[in-house]
């Protein structure tokens, strides 16, 4: 049951982030202190933060509802959010301390990575029958 709830929550967050970035990329990305001034930069944000996040969210929601997809979805949450954490930690070391919004995202992504990994490992240990 925990895995299903976790994937529902992760899916909702990713769908929300994706939809917001597709619809309003300038507003969505402004909390990161990034100014989008060119068509190419708008395209990049809509693609990576919009379309990719939206479809990942739908993938996670599908994993919440389809037992046979639950383990792959949990692994993907862990890997994807782990990659975000890695990038942020490298940036902390090389670039310094970001604004409070970025710290909040780092915390949320770290929790997502850890929870996804633990639920995945628990499911693997139970023979793939994760609820």
N, C-alpha and C positions, 0 to 999 in steps of 0.2 A: 504493500500500500504506500510506503514511503517513496519508493521509486516513482510510482505513478503521480503522486502529489508533487514531487520534485520536478518531474518533467512537465507537468501542467503549469507550474509556476515559471520554470525556465522558458517554456514555449510562449506563455503570455508576455513575459518581459521582452523576449526577442521579437515577437510579432509587433509589440508596441513600439519598440525602438526602430524596427524596420519601417513600419508605416509612417512614423513621425519623420524619419529621415528622407523617405521617398517624397512625402508631401511638402515638408518645410525644411529643406536641408540647411538653409542659412540660419534659421532659428535654432534648429536642433544642435548644430555644431558650434554655435556661439559660446556655449558654456565651457568649451575647450579653448577659448580665445583664438579661434581660427576664423579668419575672414575669407569668405568665398567670393572672389572677384571675377572669375572667368568661367566660361561654359565648361571647360575641361574639369575644373575643380568641383563644380556642381555635379557633373557627370560621375566623378569619382566617389563623392559622398553618397549620391543616390544609389550607386552600384554596390559599394562595400558596406555602408552603414544602413542603406535602405533595402535594396533587393536581397542581398545576401542574408542579412539579419532576419528579414521577414520570412524567407523560405527556410532558414534554419529553425526559426520558431515553429513553423508548420511541421517540420520534421520532428521536432521535440514533442509537439502535441500528438502527432501520429504515434510516436513511441509510447506516449502515455496510454493510448487506447489500444494499441496492438501489441499483445504480449511478445510475439516473435520479433518485434522491432525494438523492444525496451532496452536490451543490453547495448545494441549499437548506438541508440540515442544517448544513453548514459555515458558511454565512452566518448561520443562526439562532444557532449557538453564539457566533459573533463578536458579533452584535448583542446578544444577551441578556447575555452576560458583560460586554460593553462597557458596557451600561446599569448593571450592578452596580458596575463600576469607577467610572463617572461619579458615581453616587450616593455611593459611599464617599469619593471625592476631594472632592466638595462638602462632605460631612460633616467631613472632616479640616480643611478651610479654615474652616468655620463653627463646628464643635463641639469641635475639639481631637482629641487622640490617643486611640484606643480601646484595648481590651485586646489582648493578643497573638493571641488567636484571630481577631479581626477583621482584624488585619494579615496573618495567614496566609491568610484567605479572600481578601483583596485581592490578594495575590501569586498565588494559584491562579487567580482570576478574570482577572487581567491576562495571565497566561500563556495561559489558554484563549482570551481575546479575540484576542491576537496570533497564536497558532497557527491558530485558526479562520480569521482574516482572511487570513493568508499562504497557507494551504492552499486557501482559496476563490479567491484571486487567481491562484494557480498553476493551479488547475483551469480557471478562465475562460480563461487564456492558452493552455491546451492544448486549447481547444475544448470544454470541459465533460467531457472524458474523464479524470476524476480517480480515482485508485486509492487 
